[in-house]
Amino acid sequence: MSTEPTPTTTSYAILGLLAVRRWSTYELARQMDRSLGRIWPRAQSKIYEEPKKLVRLGLAEAARETVGRRTRTVYGITPAGRRALGAWLRTPGSGPVMESEQLLQVFFADCGTRAGTLATLRAARAWAEERNADNLAAVEAYRAGTGPFPERTAQTMLVGGFLTEYYRLVASWADWAAGIAERWPEDPRAAEAPPAELDRIERRARWPERFGSP
């Protein structure tokens, strides 16, 4: 017995884009990668299937249009889709899910070498710098009035602020961790945790009770 598909978080991400304008599946995949890929990365195959599911649910509608000599299918949000999107937005979502191969490698650094750990930390900082370069370019574009969908700058700014702090965090952490790992013996199994750094982590981890905000 077949069951009706149910909306997922990716479904609502697509609905949010359809609330901005009508898109073809190719355009949706590009827009997801450009605007949402850093906060909700998904395989392109998922993006191509999602609009069809939304149509079956009555949350989106499909229409054929001609561009030059080509005919393509574009998708738009329906009134039911806007109601479903609004209901989802009124329900607080789950928090971030951490996934980092570099952090995983640092966690198991005692099975490797000091040099290998330092290389991983340098790569982490380079990753943050590279991502932030694109982030900065986006900010400059909006400041210049050339960013996409300028009427949504207020909303885009909030996410951009998070990404800015996140990239700064990764770079700062990589510098801090590298400074400690540089003092490790070549065999990380013999490394010791500096008590002063453990105290620092504990103090910073108590920010909710000390300040009520970061």
Disulfide bonds with the S-S distance in Angstrom:
none
